[in-house]
């Protein structure tokens, strides 16, 4: 399993990536290539806002920092808030890029026909528990029982005599949508003991709360073992199992624009789909290049071999 130390990553880009920008979001600027190898007089410039999926935030923020280092007149502000917020914000024109780990067609009241989908990567997701729950593998049946409130103590699953504490995400979360659809077979979880907007906050709460369980993108697992990724039906949460289609809880990472992007928005999308981000940043940060996938999935959730 690819693991990264997100604390160091967040510390390096938090100030720059979240700095607010003004000006023309689609100010024309020409670059020599998608990798940002610009001549000094043709560097990208202007400012854009990006919001949405917290599962995508570490990658997009890190990529924006690299992009701005190469284009000092460009300002890219990256915020989370959930896939639903990203989709509604880009549809209403409040931001130039709306990040989502669900298809726009899956969210109600989103004019999907007005949005253009730019797939950036694939992210695996799964159940994550406090390291001392005493369980390392869980069946889909038991996973559903836990999140629907039928099982309330880890001892009922062969683990510690410890009350289960459910850490949930709000309805706007794409991570929640993906986990419910592919991990819980469509069964809606109980409200839970704790609900958090941010995946980073979910990780911290699980790591500090005995008996806690929630769900996270693989990119939030660290080498220190702050949380325990549970195998599901004997299948480990690994990139390799997602790529082969053996592990079912995964999603595309979409960057949506309202219509075809222009100016700085187009340049940044091109950068995200370029060699550096796809070949270096994505695998280093615990995500999966879409090109590596051996299966593909449509908006209805149907998987087919590539």
C-alpha positions as CSV (number, residue, x, y, z in Angstrom):
1,X,0.0,0.0,0.0
2,X,1.3,3.4,-0.9
3,X,1.6,5.5,2.2
4,X,2.5,9.2,2.6
5,X,3.2,11.5,5.5
6,X,0.4,14.1,4.9
7,X,1.6,16.3,7.8
8,X,4.7,17.3,6.0
9,X,2.8,17.8,2.7
10,X,0.2,20.0,4.3
11,X,2.9,22.1,6.1
12,X,4.7,22.8,2.8
13,X,1.7,24.1,0.9
14,X,-1.0,25.2,3.3
15,X,-0.2,28.9,3.2
16,X,0.3,29.2,-0.5
17,X,-2.4,26.9,-1.7
18,X,-5.1,28.4,0.3
19,X,-4.2,32.1,-0.3
20,X,-7.2,33.8,-1.8
21,X,-6.8,35.3,-5.3
22,X,-8.6,38.0,-7.1
23,X,-8.6,39.2,-10.7
24,X,-9.7,37.6,-13.9
25,X,-10.1,33.8,-13.4
26,X,-9.7,33.1,-17.1
27,X,-7.0,35.6,-18.0
28,X,-5.4,34.4,-21.2
29,X,-1.8,33.2,-20.8
30,X,0.2,30.9,-23.1
31,X,2.7,28.3,-21.9
32,X,5.3,26.3,-23.9
33,X,4.0,23.0,-22.4
34,X,1.7,21.4,-19.9
35,X,4.6,20.8,-17.6
36,X,5.0,24.5,-16.9
37,X,8.3,24.9,-18.7
38,X,7.5,28.4,-19.7
39,X,9.7,31.2,-21.0
40,X,9.8,34.1,-18.6
41,X,7.7,36.3,-20.8
42,X,5.0,33.7,-21.3
43,X,4.5,32.4,-17.8
44,X,0.9,31.6,-16.8
45,X,-0.8,34.4,-14.9
46,X,-4.1,35.3,-13.3
47,X,-5.9,33.7,-10.4
48,X,-8.5,30.9,-10.1
49,X,-10.4,29.2,-7.3
50,X,-10.6,25.5,-6.8
51,X,-12.9,23.7,-4.3
52,X,-14.5,20.4,-3.6
53,X,-13.5,16.9,-2.7
54,X,-11.3,16.6,0.4
55,X,-10.0,13.3,-0.9
56,X,-8.5,15.2,-3.8
57,X,-7.3,18.2,-1.8
58,X,-3.8,17.0,-0.9
59,X,-3.0,16.2,-4.5
60,X,-4.5,19.3,-6.0
61,X,-2.9,21.6,-3.4
62,X,0.5,20.0,-3.9
63,X,0.2,20.3,-7.7
64,X,-0.9,23.9,-7.4
65,X,2.1,24.7,-5.3
66,X,4.4,23.2,-7.9
67,X,2.6,25.0,-10.7
68,X,2.8,28.4,-8.9
69,X,6.5,27.9,-8.2
70,X,7.0,27.6,-11.9
71,X,4.6,30.4,-12.7
72,X,5.1,33.2,-10.1
73,X,2.3,35.4,-11.6
74,X,-0.3,32.7,-11.2
75,X,-2.5,32.3,-8.0
76,X,-4.5,29.1,-7.4
77,X,-6.5,28.9,-4.2
78,X,-7.5,25.4,-3.2
79,X,-10.2,24.6,-0.7
80,X,-12.1,21.5,0.3
81,X,-15.7,21.3,1.5
82,X,-16.8,18.1,-0.2
83,X,-17.6,17.0,-3.7
84,X,-21.2,18.3,-3.6
85,X,-19.9,21.8,-2.7
86,X,-17.3,21.6,-5.5
87,X,-19.9,20.7,-8.1
88,X,-22.5,23.3,-7.0
89,X,-19.8,26.0,-6.8
90,X,-18.4,25.4,-10.3
91,X,-21.9,25.1,-11.7
92,X,-22.9,28.5,-10.2
93,X,-19.6,30.1,-11.4
94,X,-18.3,30.7,-7.9
95,X,-15.1,28.8,-8.7
96,X,-13.3,27.9,-11.9
97,X,-12.7,24.2,-11.0
98,X,-14.9,21.9,-8.9
99,X,-13.2,18.8,-7.6
100,X,-15.4,15.7,-7.1
101,X,-14.8,12.0,-6.5
102,X,-18.3,11.2,-7.8
103,X,-19.7,11.8,-11.3
104,X,-21.7,15.0,-11.6
105,X,-24.6,12.9,-12.8
106,X,-24.7,11.2,-9.4
107,X,-25.5,14.4,-7.5
108,X,-29.0,15.8,-7.4
109,X,-29.6,19.4,-8.6
110,X,-26.3,19.5,-10.5
111,X,-26.6,20.5,-14.1
112,X,-24.2,17.9,-15.3
113,X,-24.8,18.7,-19.0
114,X,-23.2,22.1,-18.4
115,X,-20.0,20.7,-16.9
116,X,-16.9,19.3,-18.6
117,X,-15.3,16.3,-16.8
118,X,-11.5,16.3,-16.6
119,X,-10.4,13.0,-14.9
120,X,-7.2,13.4,-12.9
121,X,-6.6,10.1,-11.1
122,X,-8.2,7.2,-9.3
123,X,-8.5,7.0,-5.5
124,X,-9.1,3.9,-3.4
125,X,-11.1,4.3,-0.2
126,X,-12.1,2.0,2.6
127,X,-13.0,1.5,6.3
128,X,-10.4,2.8,8.7
129,X,-10.3,2.0,12.4
130,X,-8.4,2.9,15.6
131,X,-5.3,0.6,15.6
132,X,-6.4,-1.2,18.8
133,X,-9.9,-2.4,17.9
134,X,-8.6,-6.0,17.6
135,X,-9.9,-6.6,14.0
136,X,-7.9,-6.4,10.8
137,X,-10.4,-7.9,8.3
138,X,-14.1,-7.4,8.1
139,X,-16.8,-8.9,5.8
140,X,-19.1,-6.7,3.8
141,X,-22.0,-8.1,5.8
142,X,-20.3,-7.1,9.1
143,X,-19.3,-3.7,7.7
144,X,-22.9,-3.0,6.8
145,X,-24.0,-4.2,10.2
146,X,-21.5,-1.8,11.9
147,X,-22.4,1.3,9.9
148,X,-26.2,0.7,10.2
149,X,-25.9,0.3,13.9
150,X,-26.7,-3.5,14.2
151,X,-23.3,-4.2,15.7
152,X,-22.1,-1.8,18.4
153,X,-19.1,-3.6,20.1
154,X,-15.9,-4.8,18.5
155,X,-16.1,-8.0,20.6
156,X,-19.1,-9.1,18.4
157,X,-16.6,-9.2,15.5
158,X,-13.9,-11.1,17.4
159,X,-12.1,-7.9,18.5
160,X,-11.6,-5.9,21.7
161,X,-14.4,-5.4,24.2
162,X,-14.8,-1.8,23.1
163,X,-17.8,0.2,22.0
164,X,-17.8,1.1,18.3
165,X,-17.7,4.8,17.6
166,X,-18.8,5.7,14.1
167,X,-17.1,8.7,12.4
168,X,-19.2,9.8,9.4
169,X,-19.0,12.4,6.6
170,X,-21.8,14.7,5.7
171,X,-24.2,14.0,2.7
172,X,-22.2,16.4,0.5
173,X,-19.1,14.2,0.8
174,X,-18.1,12.2,-2.3
175,X,-16.1,9.9,-0.1
176,X,-19.3,9.1,1.8
177,X,-21.1,8.5,-1.5
178,X,-18.4,6.1,-2.8
179,X,-18.2,4.2,0.5
180,X,-22.0,3.8,0.8
181,X,-22.3,2.7,-2.8
182,X,-19.4,0.3,-3.1
183,X,-18.6,-0.6,0.5
184,X,-22.1,-0.7,2.1
185,X,-24.0,-1.9,-1.0
186,X,-26.2,1.2,-0.9
187,X,-27.2,0.9,2.8
188,X,-27.2,4.3,4.4
189,X,-25.2,4.5,7.6
190,X,-26.7,5.7,10.9
191,X,-26.0,9.3,11.8
192,X,-23.0,8.2,13.8
193,X,-21.4,9.6,16.9
194,X,-19.3,12.2,15.0
195,X,-19.6,13.8,11.6
196,X,-16.7,15.7,10.1
197,X,-16.4,17.7,6.8
198,X,-12.7,17.0,6.4
199,X,-11.0,13.7,5.7
200,X,-8.0,15.1,7.6
201,X,-10.2,15.6,10.7
202,X,-11.7,12.2,10.3
203,X,-8.2,10.6,10.3
204,X,-7.2,12.5,13.4
205,X,-10.4,11.6,15.3
206,X,-10.1,7.9,14.4
207,X,-6.5,7.8,15.5
208,X,-7.3,9.5,18.9
209,X,-10.6,7.8,19.7
210,X,-10.6,4.2,21.1
211,X,-13.1,2.0,19.2
212,X,-13.5,4.5,16.3
213,X,-14.2,3.5,12.7
214,X,-14.8,5.7,9.6
215,X,-13.7,5.7,6.0
216,X,-10.9,7.4,4.2
217,X,-9.1,7.6,0.9
218,X,-5.9,5.6,0.7
219,X,-3.9,8.8,0.4
220,X,-4.7,9.6,4.1
221,X,-3.0,6.5,5.5
222,X,0.5,7.2,6.9
223,X,3.6,5.2,7.7
224,X,3.1,5.7,11.4
225,X,-0.1,3.6,11.3
226,X,-2.2,6.4,12.9
227,X,-5.3,4.5,11.6
228,X,-5.8,0.9,10.6
229,X,-7.1,0.2,7.1
230,X,-9.4,-2.9,7.4
231,X,-9.3,-5.5,4.7
232,X,-12.7,-6.2,3.3
233,X,-13.7,-9.8,2.6
234,X,-10.0,-10.7,2.8
235,X,-9.0,-8.2,0.2
236,X,-6.4,-5.6,1.3
237,X,-6.7,-1.9,0.6
238,X,-3.9,-1.7,-1.9
239,X,-3.3,0.1,-5.2
240,X,-2.7,-3.2,-6.9
241,X,-6.1,-4.6,-5.8
242,X,-7.9,-1.4,-7.0
243,X,-6.1,-1.5,-10.3
244,X,-7.1,-5.1,-10.9
245,X,-10.7,-4.5,-9.9
246,X,-10.5,-7.0,-7.0
247,X,-11.0,-4.2,-4.5
248,X,-14.3,-2.4,-5.3
249,X,-14.2,0.7,-3.2
250,X,-12.6,3.3,-5.4
251,X,-13.6,6.4,-7.4
252,X,-12.3,8.6,-10.2
253,X,-11.0,12.0,-9.2
254,X,-12.8,14.5,-11.4
255,X,-11.9,18.2,-11.9
256,X,-15.0,19.8,-13.5
257,X,-15.2,23.1,-15.3
258,X,-18.3,24.9,-16.5
259,X,-17.8,24.5,-20.2
260,X,-14.4,24.2,-21.8
261,X,-11.7,25.8,-19.7
262,X,-9.8,28.8,-20.9
263,X,-6.7,30.7,-19.8
264,X,-5.2,29.8,-16.4
265,X,-7.9,27.3,-15.8
266,X,-7.1,25.4,-19.0
267,X,-3.3,25.6,-18.2
268,X,-3.7,24.1,-14.7
269,X,-6.0,21.3,-16.0
270,X,-3.4,20.5,-18.6
271,X,-0.7,20.5,-15.9
272,X,-2.7,18.1,-13.8
273,X,-3.0,15.7,-16.8
274,X,0.7,16.2,-17.7
275,X,3.7,13.9,-17.1
276,X,4.9,15.3,-13.8
277,X,1.6,15.1,-12.0
278,X,0.6,11.8,-13.6
279,X,3.9,10.1,-13.4
280,X,5.4,11.4,-10.2
281,X,3.1,13.3,-7.9
282,X,0.0,11.0,-8.2
283,X,1.9,7.8,-7.2
284,X,4.0,9.5,-4.6
285,X,1.0,10.9,-2.8
286,X,-1.0,7.6,-2.7
287,X,-3.3,8.0,-5.7
288,X,-3.5,5.9,-8.9
289,X,-3.0,7.2,-12.5
290,X,-6.1,6.4,-14.4
291,X,-4.0,4.9,-17.2
292,X,-2.9,2.1,-14.8
293,X,-6.4,0.9,-14.3
294,X,-7.4,-2.5,-15.7
295,X,-11.1,-1.8,-15.3
296,X,-13.3,1.2,-16.0
297,X,-16.5,2.4,-14.4
298,X,-19.4,4.5,-15.6
299,X,-21.7,6.9,-13.7
300,X,-24.1,4.0,-12.9
301,X,-21.3,2.1,-11.2
302,X,-20.9,-0.6,-13.9
303,X,-17.3,-2.0,-14.1
304,X,-16.0,-3.4,-17.4
305,X,-12.5,-4.6,-18.3
306,X,-10.4,-2.0,-20.2
